[in-house]
Amino acid sequence: MWDTDTFRLPDWRLIVRASWRRQRLARLLLSKLLLLSAAMGCWAAQGPGQEVQKAYKAARERVPQLQKAGQFGDAIGVAEGFLRQHLDSGTCCRGMAVLVEGILSRDLTDLQKRHEVYDRAFTQFDSAPEYYALGAAGLVRECLWGTGGQARDPAKAAQLADEAIDKLGDRLPRDYYLGFNLYLLKVHALRYAKDGQAALAAASDCVLLAPAMLGNKDFLKALYEAARFTKDPHTQLSVAKLCYVLSDFTEAEVNQATEWVSAALVAAQGPGAALQFAKSQDDPETASPLKEVPLLELGDPDKLLEAAGAGDRDARISVFLGTGQTAKALTEATEQMRQSAGAAPQYLADALRNLARCFKAHDLNLIRANQFLEFHRTGAGANPLPALEGELANATTP
């Protein structure tokens, strides 16, 4: 084990970064290939009734008007008024919560007033899951970081997160923005309140409740920080590899995962391993030091897949990738691409991104992943997908 606090390293970080800058990364390719689809309105198929639609439209127009006028308390009051009258309005309820979150994060700089909003949402709106989750997350952050006039108390933060998760149960909003972040905050809180192992155990529990978190960059960051706090370089390296495999195929996320892998390799094997990893990113003939590193086990693969459900293909792909079942992930992503034909461009973007993740997980570099994306962007060169399918078909299933 290398002590990276006292051992002065060579410029491996610069070498790693230079190596990645030479790669044509997916976000740049996909941005030229695809357009994002427009967001759905609150009353799309099976939306709320006409009366609720009318009230929602009025509130949605009034809140930004008051917000622009600097009347933030009144704007939040309008949103809360709608929520009190229409607790079962589904996506409209979510829309109000999102409007309030925007005011809290961008406009309301008075920490005490912000705390009052969080507290009110947490104590008075448990029947409005999105708004309750917003308040709970706000209070957890305040205890975790010591803001909003609250003393820093990671143990209390973890307790509050548990309380909110237990109370909401199946009503917890099924997205990161207003729900899954409670899981992430719990992992952060336990890292400070107890230790890295406790945080990793909580992360495993969270993933079983919400496998979609495996594809979330902030959750992966919480996972890596928890591993770092274990002070076990081998655990840190296993988690770093997991984050590399699971990271979305964008420049920012792949670069971040690469930094984690490089640091973990230095801690576990020394700077030479980090340099070898950097070289393997440009040269497919150079063996990756990650090849023999096991992925951190986050739970029973079958239970994780069952929790992901049949309808969330992104979550299923993340489960397969995170449990070393790259062949099954590739099958899911290929079917996702097939079904995206004729659909909104976002669906094709999701499929191509997930296929690139499969290349990255199998090759432990980006070379063929970028060749795949370049082929679909320009039609030039060879499509490497059939070769990957053949390799995985002959691979040993874990």
N, C-alpha and C positions, 0 to 999 in steps of 0.2 A: 504493500500500500504506500502510495506517495503522499507526503504531507504537502499539500499545495499551498499552505499558508507560509511555509518557510522555504520550500524548494523553489528557486527562481527558474521559471520555465523558459524555454526558447520561444520564439515567436510563432508557436503552433496556432494560436488563435488567429493571427493575421493570415497564416497559410490556409487555415480552414475557410476563413471568410473569402479569401481570394479565389479559392477553389469553387466556392458556391457562386461567386459572381460570374464565373465563366459558364455557369449553367444557364440555359434558357428555361426559366421556371414557368410553372403552369399558369399563374395568374396573368402574366403578360400574354401568353398564348390564348387563354380562354377569353380574355377581354376583347381580342380581335375577332374571335369566332362567334361569340354569343351575346345576346342582350338579356337583361333581366326582365321577367314578366312583371306586369303591374300588380300592385297589392290588391287583394280582394277587399271589397267594401264590407261593412259590418252586416249587411242584410243580404248576403248571397244566399245560395240554396239553403232552405230550411232555417232561415234566419228568423228574428223576432217579428212580432206582429206589427201592424201598421201604426198603432198608437205609440208603441215603443220606438219605432223607427223615427216618428215625428219628434218625439221628445229627445231622442239621441241626436238627431240632426240639429235641433235648436241648441242643445248643450254644447255640441261639438263646434258650433259657430261662435257661441258666446264665450267659451273658455279662452280661445286664442285672442279674442278682442280684449278681454280683461288682462290677459297676459301681456299683450303689447302695450297696454296702458300702464303697466307696472302694478296692477292691482292683483297681486299674486294670491293673497288670501281669499279674495272674492272669487277668483277663477277656480281655486280648489274647492270653495264652497259650492259653486255651481255643479262641479263634477260629483261632489259628495251628495248633493241634493238628488241628482239623477240616480246615483247608486242606491240611496235609501228607498227610492220609489220603485226601482226596477232591479231587484237583486238577482232575478233569474233571466237576465237579458243576454246571457251567453257572451258572444263576441263584442257586443256593445258595452258590456261591463268591463271587458278587457280594454276596450278603446278608451274608456274614461280613466282607467288605471294608468294607461300609457301616457295620456295627456298630463296627468298629475306628476308622473315620474319625470317627464320632461321639464316641468316647472321646478321640481325639487333639485334636479341635477344641474340645471343651467341658470336658473333665475333666482331662486330663493337662497340667498347667501347667509341669512340669519340662522345660525345653527340651532338656536333654541326653538324658533318657529318651525324649522324643519323637523326637529325632534317631536314637537307637538302633533304634527301631521302623521308621522310614523306611529306615534303612540295611539292616536285616535283610530287610525286604520287597523291597528292590531287589537284594540280593545272593543271597538264598536262595529267592525265590519267583517266578522268571521263568516257571515252569510254571503259575502262577495269575495270569492276565493282569490281573485287576482289582486284586489286592493288589500286584502288581509296579508297576502304574501309580500306585497310591496312594503307594507308597514313592518312586518316581521323582519324582512331582510335589512331594512333601514336600522332597526333597533339592534340587530345582531352586529352590523358593521360598527355602530357606535360603541358597543361594548368591546368589540374586538380591537378597535384602533384607538379608543379613548377620545371620541369626538362627540359633538352635540351636548356638551356639558356632562357627559357620563365618564365615570372612572374606567380606565382600561381594565377589563375583566374577561379574559378569554373563556374562563370556565362558565361564566354567566352567558356569554355569547353562545357557547355550545348548547347550554341548557335551553335558551330561547329558540335556537334552531330546531332542537328536538321537539319542543312543545309545538311549534308551528307545523312541522312535518307530520307529527302524530295527529294533530287536530284536523288538518286538511285531508290526510289520507289520500283516497283516490281522487279527491277534488283538487289536489295540487295542480296548478296550471302546468300543462305538458310542454313547456318550453323553457329555455334558459332565462329569458328576459324577466319573467315574473314568477318563476317557480323553482327551476332547477338550481338557481344560484343559492338557494337555501342549503342545498347539499354541499355545494362548493364552500360556502362560508363555514359550515360545520367542520369540514376537513381542515380549513385554515385554523379555526378556533382550537381544535384538539391538538394541532401541532404545537401550539403555544401552551395550552392548558395542561397537556400531558406530555406526549412525545411523538416522534415520527411514526412509530409502530401503531400507536392508537389512531393516528390520523389515517394511515394506510388501511387499517381495519375498517374505519368509518367509510373510507372511499369504496371499499369492496361492498359494504352494505348499500351504499348509495347507488352504485352501478347496478346492483340487482334490482333495486326499485325503479331505476331509470337508466336503462342501457344506452339511451341516446346521449347521455353525458360523455360516453367514450369518444364522441366526435367533437367535443367542445374544447376549444383551445384554453379557456380559463380553467376548466376542470383538469386538463392535462398539466397545466402549470401548478395547480394545487397538489396534484399527485407527485410531481417531481420535487416540489419543495418539501413535501412530507418525507419522501425517500431521502432527501439530503439531510433531514433532521434525524434520521435513524443512525447516522454516523457509520453506516455499514456500506463500504464502497461497492460491494457486489449487489446489494439491494438497489443502490443508486443507479448502477449500470443497467440492471434489469428493467428498472422503471424508465430510464432514458431511452432504451431500445423500444420499449412499449410506446412511448410518446412519439418516437420517430416513425414507427409503423403506423400509428393511428393518426398522426397529424394530417390535417387537410392539405391538399396539394396547392398551396399558395406560397408565394415567396416569403412572406412574413412568418408563417407557421413552420415551414420547412427549415428556414434559417434558425428559428428559435430551437427547434428540436435538435438541429445539428450542433448548436452551441452546448445543449445539455449533454448530448452524447460525447462530445469532445471533452468536456469537463469531467464527466463520469469516467471516461477512459483514462484520463490522467490520474484521477483519484485511485482507480483500481489497478491499472497496469503501467502507468507512467506515460510521459509525453510521447514516446515513440509510437505507442498504440494510437494516440490521437493523430499523429502525422500519417500513419498508415491509413487510418480512416479517411483523412482528407484526400490522400492519393487515390484511394479506391473509388472516390466519387467521380474522378475523371478517367480512370483506367479500369475497365471491367476485368482485366486480367489480374489486378491486385486484389488479393483476398481481403474481405472486410473483417476486421477484428470483432465485429458484432455477430458474425455467423454462428459462433458456438455459444453466444450469451443467451440464456433462457429468458423468455418473457415473464414478467411478474404475473402470477396467477391471481386473478381478481374474483374467482368464483367458478362454480360448475358451469361449463359451457352450455349444457342443455338447459339449465335453469335460466341462464342469461338470455339464451335465444327465445325461450318461452316468454320471458318478461318483455323482450323487444317486440313480440307480437308479429303476426303475419303481414300487417299493413305498413309497418315502418321499415322500408327497405334500407334506408341510410343506417338505422340502428342495427339492423341485422348484419349489414356489411361490416360495421365497426366491431360487432361481437365476433364475427368470424376472423377478422384481422387481428383482434386483440387476443384471441385464443389460438393463434397459429394455424388457422384453417383457411389459408389463402386461396386454395382451389375453390372452396365453397363461396368465399367472398367474390371471386372472379365470376362465378356462375350467376350470383345475384346481380352484380354490376352489369354483366352482359345482358341479362334480361331487362334490367333497368334501361339500358340504352335502346334495346329493341322496342320497348313500350313507349319510349319518348318520341318515336317517329310520329310527326304530325301534331305533337302536343306543344305546350308553351316552351319557349327556348330554355327556361330555367331547368326543366326536367332533363334536357339533353346536357346542360352544364353539370348537373348533379351526377349524371351517369358517367360522363367523361372524367370528371374529377375522381370519382370512386374507382374507375378503371385505372387511372394513374396511380392511385393509392395502392392498388394491387401490385402493380409493377414495382413500386417503391418497397413494399413489404417483402417481396420475393427477392429482388435484386440487391436490396439495401443500398441503392444509389438511385439517381434520377435519370440515368442515361437513356434507357429504353422508354421510360415514362414520357420523357420529352420527345423522343422520336415518335411515339404513338400520337401525342397531341399535335405535333408538327404535321404528321401525315393527314390527320383529320382537319387541320387548318388549311393546308395547301394542296393535299392530294399527291404530294411529291414524296419520293422514297418508298420504302417498304413498310408495310404495316406489321409491327412486331407482335401483335396480339395472338395470331395462330401459334407462334413459337412458344409464347408464355403458356397458352392452353396445353400444348403438348408437354412442356416441362412439368406442369402441375399435375397433369393426368398420370405421369409416371412417378410422381413424388410419393413418399410415404406419408400417409395421413396420420396426424398426431392423435 
